[in-house]
Amino acid sequence: MKKIKDFAWPLIGLVALVVSGYLLYSELKGISLAEVENSLRAIPHHNYAMALLSTVVAYAALAWYDRIALLHLGVRHISWLFVSVCSFTTYALSHNIGASVFSGALVRYRAYSAKGLTAPQVAVLVALCSFTFGLGTMLLGGLVLTISPELLTRLEGKLPAALTNPTTARVVGLVLLGFVALYVVGSLLRLKPLTIRSFKLEYPRPNIMGRQLIAAPLELLGAAGIIYFALPDAGNPGFLVVLAVFLASFSAALASHSPGGLGVFEIIFLTAMPEVPKVDVLAALLVFRLLYLLIPFALSIVTVLLYERANLAKAFRRNAKPDPVLPAPPVSKA
């Protein structure tokens, strides 16, 4: 069974990549590279600057995830700089590689164990960061579906009809907000852990919970802002629509286990934004992948290489030190 599980998720990711790739090809086969280039050139410079600023906001919030988890563990001796670099590297790698929980755990363990954290502490840190992201998705998703439940009608034909029904969508939104409210109340009242079969929810202290409710939406708003600012003004459906589509597409991309959500992310965006020319949507998604995925991925690889090079140099220096010469014992006179 363990071997089957080892192959299951990569296989699911491969299937999702192939299927979404085929659908994406069908959507874009009439678009030339010259059209995409013209669309990228048409994005104003100040919009590129705003998209870059949105990227910084998103990754700063991701670094806050780690800091919040460390505060929950009572760890305060690790500097903000180290946490920020570790978080940036972790998410840049996991967003591109896929299976973010597992790849993120490996990178974090390598970094935080050097700062004295144990394996169980790193496991709690990874779990809390993942839960913080999920909490933000539920909070924003619940608000969007409750305020504008008709947004899911944009995905008619791609989702089951029951989910694209506005009434059902609003019910789903209220359920999501109810879960968030339960978490908030549990933290404020310091309730015992909530256990559902093998799932165990530990309620953190209110000051930790409050930080989670700010950091997680901030990260998602920043990431969605990259695409919003890269879209043209003409036909732009507004930030709320872009945010809703982003939440749906990014969640589907993570669930697909496709590397970087490639194909899955794009096909949902292209389907859900019919009022914007496909070439302009594609250009905005390319800007997103460049700023949020590819450039951070390249920087993270350099960071990992420099970190491991420094550790290797330390190991060589330790091994190169000669053994200390002990003084000869005194010779006693007969």
Secondary structure, 3 states (H helix, E strand, C coil): CHHHHHHHHHHHHHHHHHHHHHHHHHHHCCCCHHHHHHHHHHCCHHHHHHHHHHHHHHHHHHHHHHHHHHHHHCCCCCCHHHHHHHHHHHHHHHHHHCCHHHHHHHHHHHHHHHHCCCHHHHHHHHHHHHHHHHHHHHHHHHHHHHHCHHHHHHHECCECHHHHCHHHHHHHHHHHHHHHHHHHHHHHCCCCCEEECCEEECCCCHHHHHHHHHHHHHHHHHHHHHHHHHCCCCCCCCHHHHHHHHHHHHHHHHHHCCHHHCCHHHHHHHHHCCCCCHHHHHHHHHHHHHHHHHHHHHHHHHHHHHHHHHHHHHHHHHHHCCCCCCCCCCCCCC
